Structures are given as structure tokens and as C-alpha cells.
Amino acid sequence: MLQNTQPIIDGILVTDPPRTIDAPTTAQIKQAIMDDLGYDDPTADSIASDLTTLLETQERNPQL
């Protein structure tokens, strides 16, 4: 897992479904992806979009 995105993702996964990831959270994920992997904007946008879609559909993790 990406180092900078972990606290963001942990915060999302402890909330009860259905989840809606808002624009500021998506922007945080995108920035963390850019910081960790050095991707440019178009690539980071695509990865952040895919990741938020995946996170919104995950079951709640009771261990977090």
C-alpha cells in the first residue's frame, strides 16, 4: 500500500457502507499517489478515480 495514502484509506474503510468519497478526499488520494509514485496528473487522476471506486465498494473492516 502506498505510504502516504494509508491513513486516508484507513479512515474510509472504518466508515459504514455505503461510502461516498468526496472531492477533497479524492484530491488527497491523488496528491498522495503523485507524492509516492511521482506520477503526472493524467495518470494520477485515473489511478485516484479507480481507487476511490474500489474503496467505495469495499466492506467495512472491523479491525481498523
TORKOL-4160 file (C-alpha; in steps of 0.2 Angstrom, whole numbers, padded with zeros to 4 digits, m for minus):
64
<pt num="1" X="0000" Y="0000" Z="0000"/>
<pt num="2" X="0006" Y="0017" Z="m0003"/>
<pt num="3" X="0014" Y="0025" Z="0012"/>
<pt num="4" X="0005" Y="0042" Z="0011"/>
<pt num="5" X="m0012" Y="0035" Z="0007"/>
<pt num="6" X="m0013" Y="0023" Z="0021"/>
<pt num="7" X="m0021" Y="0035" Z="0034"/>
<pt num="8" X="m0034" Y="0041" Z="0021"/>
<pt num="9" X="m0038" Y="0023" Z="0016"/>
<pt num="10" X="m0040" Y="0018" Z="0034"/>
<pt num="11" X="m0051" Y="0032" Z="0038"/>
<pt num="12" X="m0063" Y="0027" Z="0023"/>
<pt num="13" X="m0063" Y="0009" Z="0027"/>
<pt num="14" X="m0069" Y="0011" Z="0045"/>
<pt num="15" X="m0084" Y="0020" Z="0040"/>
<pt num="16" X="m0100" Y="0010" Z="0036"/>
<pt num="17" X="m0105" Y="0007" Z="0018"/>
<pt num="18" X="m0112" Y="0014" Z="0008"/>
<pt num="19" X="m0097" Y="0026" Z="0007"/>
<pt num="20" X="m0096" Y="0042" Z="m0004"/>
<pt num="21" X="m0079" Y="0048" Z="m0006"/>
<pt num="22" X="m0080" Y="0067" Z="m0008"/>
<pt num="23" X="m0069" Y="0078" Z="m0019"/>
<pt num="24" X="m0057" Y="0084" Z="m0006"/>
<pt num="25" X="m0053" Y="0066" Z="m0001"/>
<pt num="26" X="m0051" Y="0061" Z="m0019"/>
<pt num="27" X="m0039" Y="0076" Z="m0021"/>
<pt num="28" X="m0029" Y="0069" Z="m0005"/>
<pt num="29" X="m0028" Y="0052" Z="m0013"/>
<pt num="30" X="m0022" Y="0059" Z="m0029"/>
<pt num="31" X="m0009" Y="0070" Z="m0021"/>
<pt num="32" X="m0003" Y="0055" Z="m0011"/>
<pt num="33" X="m0001" Y="0045" Z="m0027"/>
<pt num="34" X="0009" Y="0059" Z="m0035"/>
<pt num="35" X="0020" Y="0061" Z="m0020"/>
<pt num="36" X="0023" Y="0042" Z="m0018"/>
<pt num="37" X="0025" Y="0037" Z="m0036"/>
<pt num="38" X="0029" Y="0053" Z="m0045"/>
<pt num="39" X="0015" Y="0051" Z="m0057"/>
<pt num="40" X="0010" Y="0065" Z="m0068"/>
<pt num="41" X="m0008" Y="0072" Z="m0067"/>
<pt num="42" X="m0017" Y="0062" Z="m0080"/>
<pt num="43" X="m0010" Y="0046" Z="m0073"/>
<pt num="44" X="m0014" Y="0051" Z="m0055"/>
<pt num="45" X="m0032" Y="0056" Z="m0060"/>
<pt num="46" X="m0035" Y="0039" Z="m0067"/>
<pt num="47" X="m0027" Y="0029" Z="m0053"/>
<pt num="48" X="m0036" Y="0040" Z="m0040"/>
<pt num="49" X="m0053" Y="0038" Z="m0049"/>
<pt num="50" X="m0051" Y="0019" Z="m0049"/>
<pt num="51" X="m0045" Y="0018" Z="m0031"/>
<pt num="52" X="m0060" Y="0028" Z="m0025"/>
<pt num="53" X="m0072" Y="0017" Z="m0034"/>
<pt num="54" X="m0064" Y="0002" Z="m0027"/>
<pt num="55" X="m0064" Y="0009" Z="m0009"/>
<pt num="56" X="m0082" Y="0015" Z="m0010"/>
<pt num="57" X="m0087" Y="m0003" Z="m0014"/>
<pt num="58" X="m0077" Y="m0012" Z="0000"/>
<pt num="59" X="m0085" Y="m0020" Z="0015"/>
<pt num="60" X="m0081" Y="m0012" Z="0032"/>
<pt num="61" X="m0065" Y="m0018" Z="0040"/>
<pt num="62" X="m0069" Y="m0020" Z="0059"/>
<pt num="63" X="m0051" Y="m0022" Z="0064"/>
<pt num="64" X="m0046" Y="m0004" Z="0059"/>
